[in-house]
């Protein structure tokens, strides 16, 4: 793994533990020579992890839509900041630049990015590992909900295992780098679908 996409909040959150976890995640990434790919802002947890990776001598690649440059305060001190047209282009570029994905605590945008990349894995469109950094039990209810979705037969148990969760950045990173994907049934091919329209 050479690069890891981190989805996280443009807010710092209610607990100091979130920022501390972001700094620790940065540390283990730099120690393992893994570059950070993220949303390009310098506020909230986005800014915390980007600043820490840069401070420790790592590489950071931000991707931000032009319309969000002011709102999320585009980070000017990165290895490279890509300014793109819209959110769709942002997410596609972040995915293309990354060898894996981690959702740290965040809001609706973080969840939307997480579930899109999770859906792509479920459909067999990529085989990159996906993780939840479950700081202070932030994602406990989400993990329980996904178990409920499996029990109600809207998600297969083997598909649920595509989402790796841990509370410790070091352990999570180890599990992501050790991930061996199970073959998924490719149920949807957007290229073929587009040709049929």
Long-range contacts (C-beta under 8 A, 24 or more apart in sequence): 1-32, 1-34, 1-99, 1-100, 1-176, 1-177, 2-33, 2-34, 2-35, 2-99, 3-34, 3-35, 3-36, 3-37, 3-61, 3-97, 3-98, 3-99, 3-100, 4-29, 4-34, 4-35, 4-36, 4-37, 4-98, 4-99, 4-100, 4-101, 4-102, 4-173, 4-176, 5-37, 5-38, 5-94, 5-95, 5-97, 5-98, 5-100, 5-101, 5-102, 5-117, 6-36, 6-37, 6-38, 6-49, 6-101, 6-102, 6-103, 6-104, 7-38, 7-39, 7-101, 7-102, 7-103, 7-104, 7-106, 7-109, 7-110, 7-113, 7-114, 8-38, 8-44, 8-45, 8-46, 8-49, 8-103, 8-104, 8-105, 8-106, 8-110, 9-44, 9-45, 9-46, 9-104, 9-105, 9-106, 9-107, 9-110, 10-39, 10-41, 10-43, 10-44, 10-45, 10-46, 10-72, 10-106, 10-107, 10-109, 11-43, 11-44, 11-45, 11-106, 11-107, 12-44, 12-45, 12-48, 13-44, 13-45, 13-105, 15-135, 15-136, 17-135, 17-136, 18-45, 18-104, 18-105, 18-135, 18-136, 18-138, 19-45, 19-48, 21-104, 21-105, 21-133, 21-135, 21-169, 22-48, 22-49, 22-52, 22-104, 23-48, 23-49, 23-52, 24-169, 24-170, 25-49, 25-102, 25-104, 25-133, 25-169, 25-173, 26-52, 26-53, 26-56, 26-58, 27-52, 27-56, 27-169, 28-169, 28-170, 28-173, 29-53, 29-58, 29-173, 30-56, 30-57, 30-58, 32-173, 32-177, 33-58, 34-58, 34-173, 35-59, 35-60, 35-61, 35-79, 36-60, 36-61, 37-61, 37-62, 37-63, 37-94, 37-97, 37-98, 38-62, 38-63, 38-94, 39-63, 39-64, 39-72, 39-90, 39-94, 40-64, 40-68, 40-72, 40-74, 40-75, 40-78, 40-81, 40-82, 40-83, 41-68, 41-72, 41-73, 41-74, 41-75, 42-72, 42-73, 42-74, 42-75, 42-76, 42-77, 43-72, 43-73, 45-104, 45-105, 45-106, 46-72, 46-75, 47-73, 47-75, 49-104, 50-75, 50-78, 51-77, 54-78, 54-79, 61-97, 63-90, 63-93, 63-94, 63-97, 64-90, 65-89, 65-90, 91-116, 95-120, 95-126, 98-128, 99-128, 100-128, 100-129, 100-130, 100-131, 100-176, 100-177, 100-179, 101-128, 101-129, 101-130, 101-131, 102-130, 102-131, 102-132, 102-133, 102-172, 102-176, 103-130, 103-131, 103-132, 103-133, 103-139, 104-133, 104-135, 105-133, 105-135, 105-138, 105-139, 118-162, 118-163, 121-162, 121-181, 121-184, 122-155, 122-159, 122-162, 122-184, 123-184, 123-186, 123-187, 123-188, 124-183, 124-184, 124-185, 124-186, 124-187, 125-186, 125-188, 125-190, 127-181, 127-184, 129-164, 129-175, 129-176, 129-177, 129-179, 129-181, 130-162, 130-163, 130-164, 131-163, 131-164, 131-165, 131-166, 131-172, 131-175, 131-176, 132-163, 132-164, 132-165, 132-166, 132-172, 133-165, 133-166, 133-167, 133-169, 133-172, 134-165, 134-166, 134-167, 135-167, 136-167, 137-167, 139-165, 158-182, 159-184
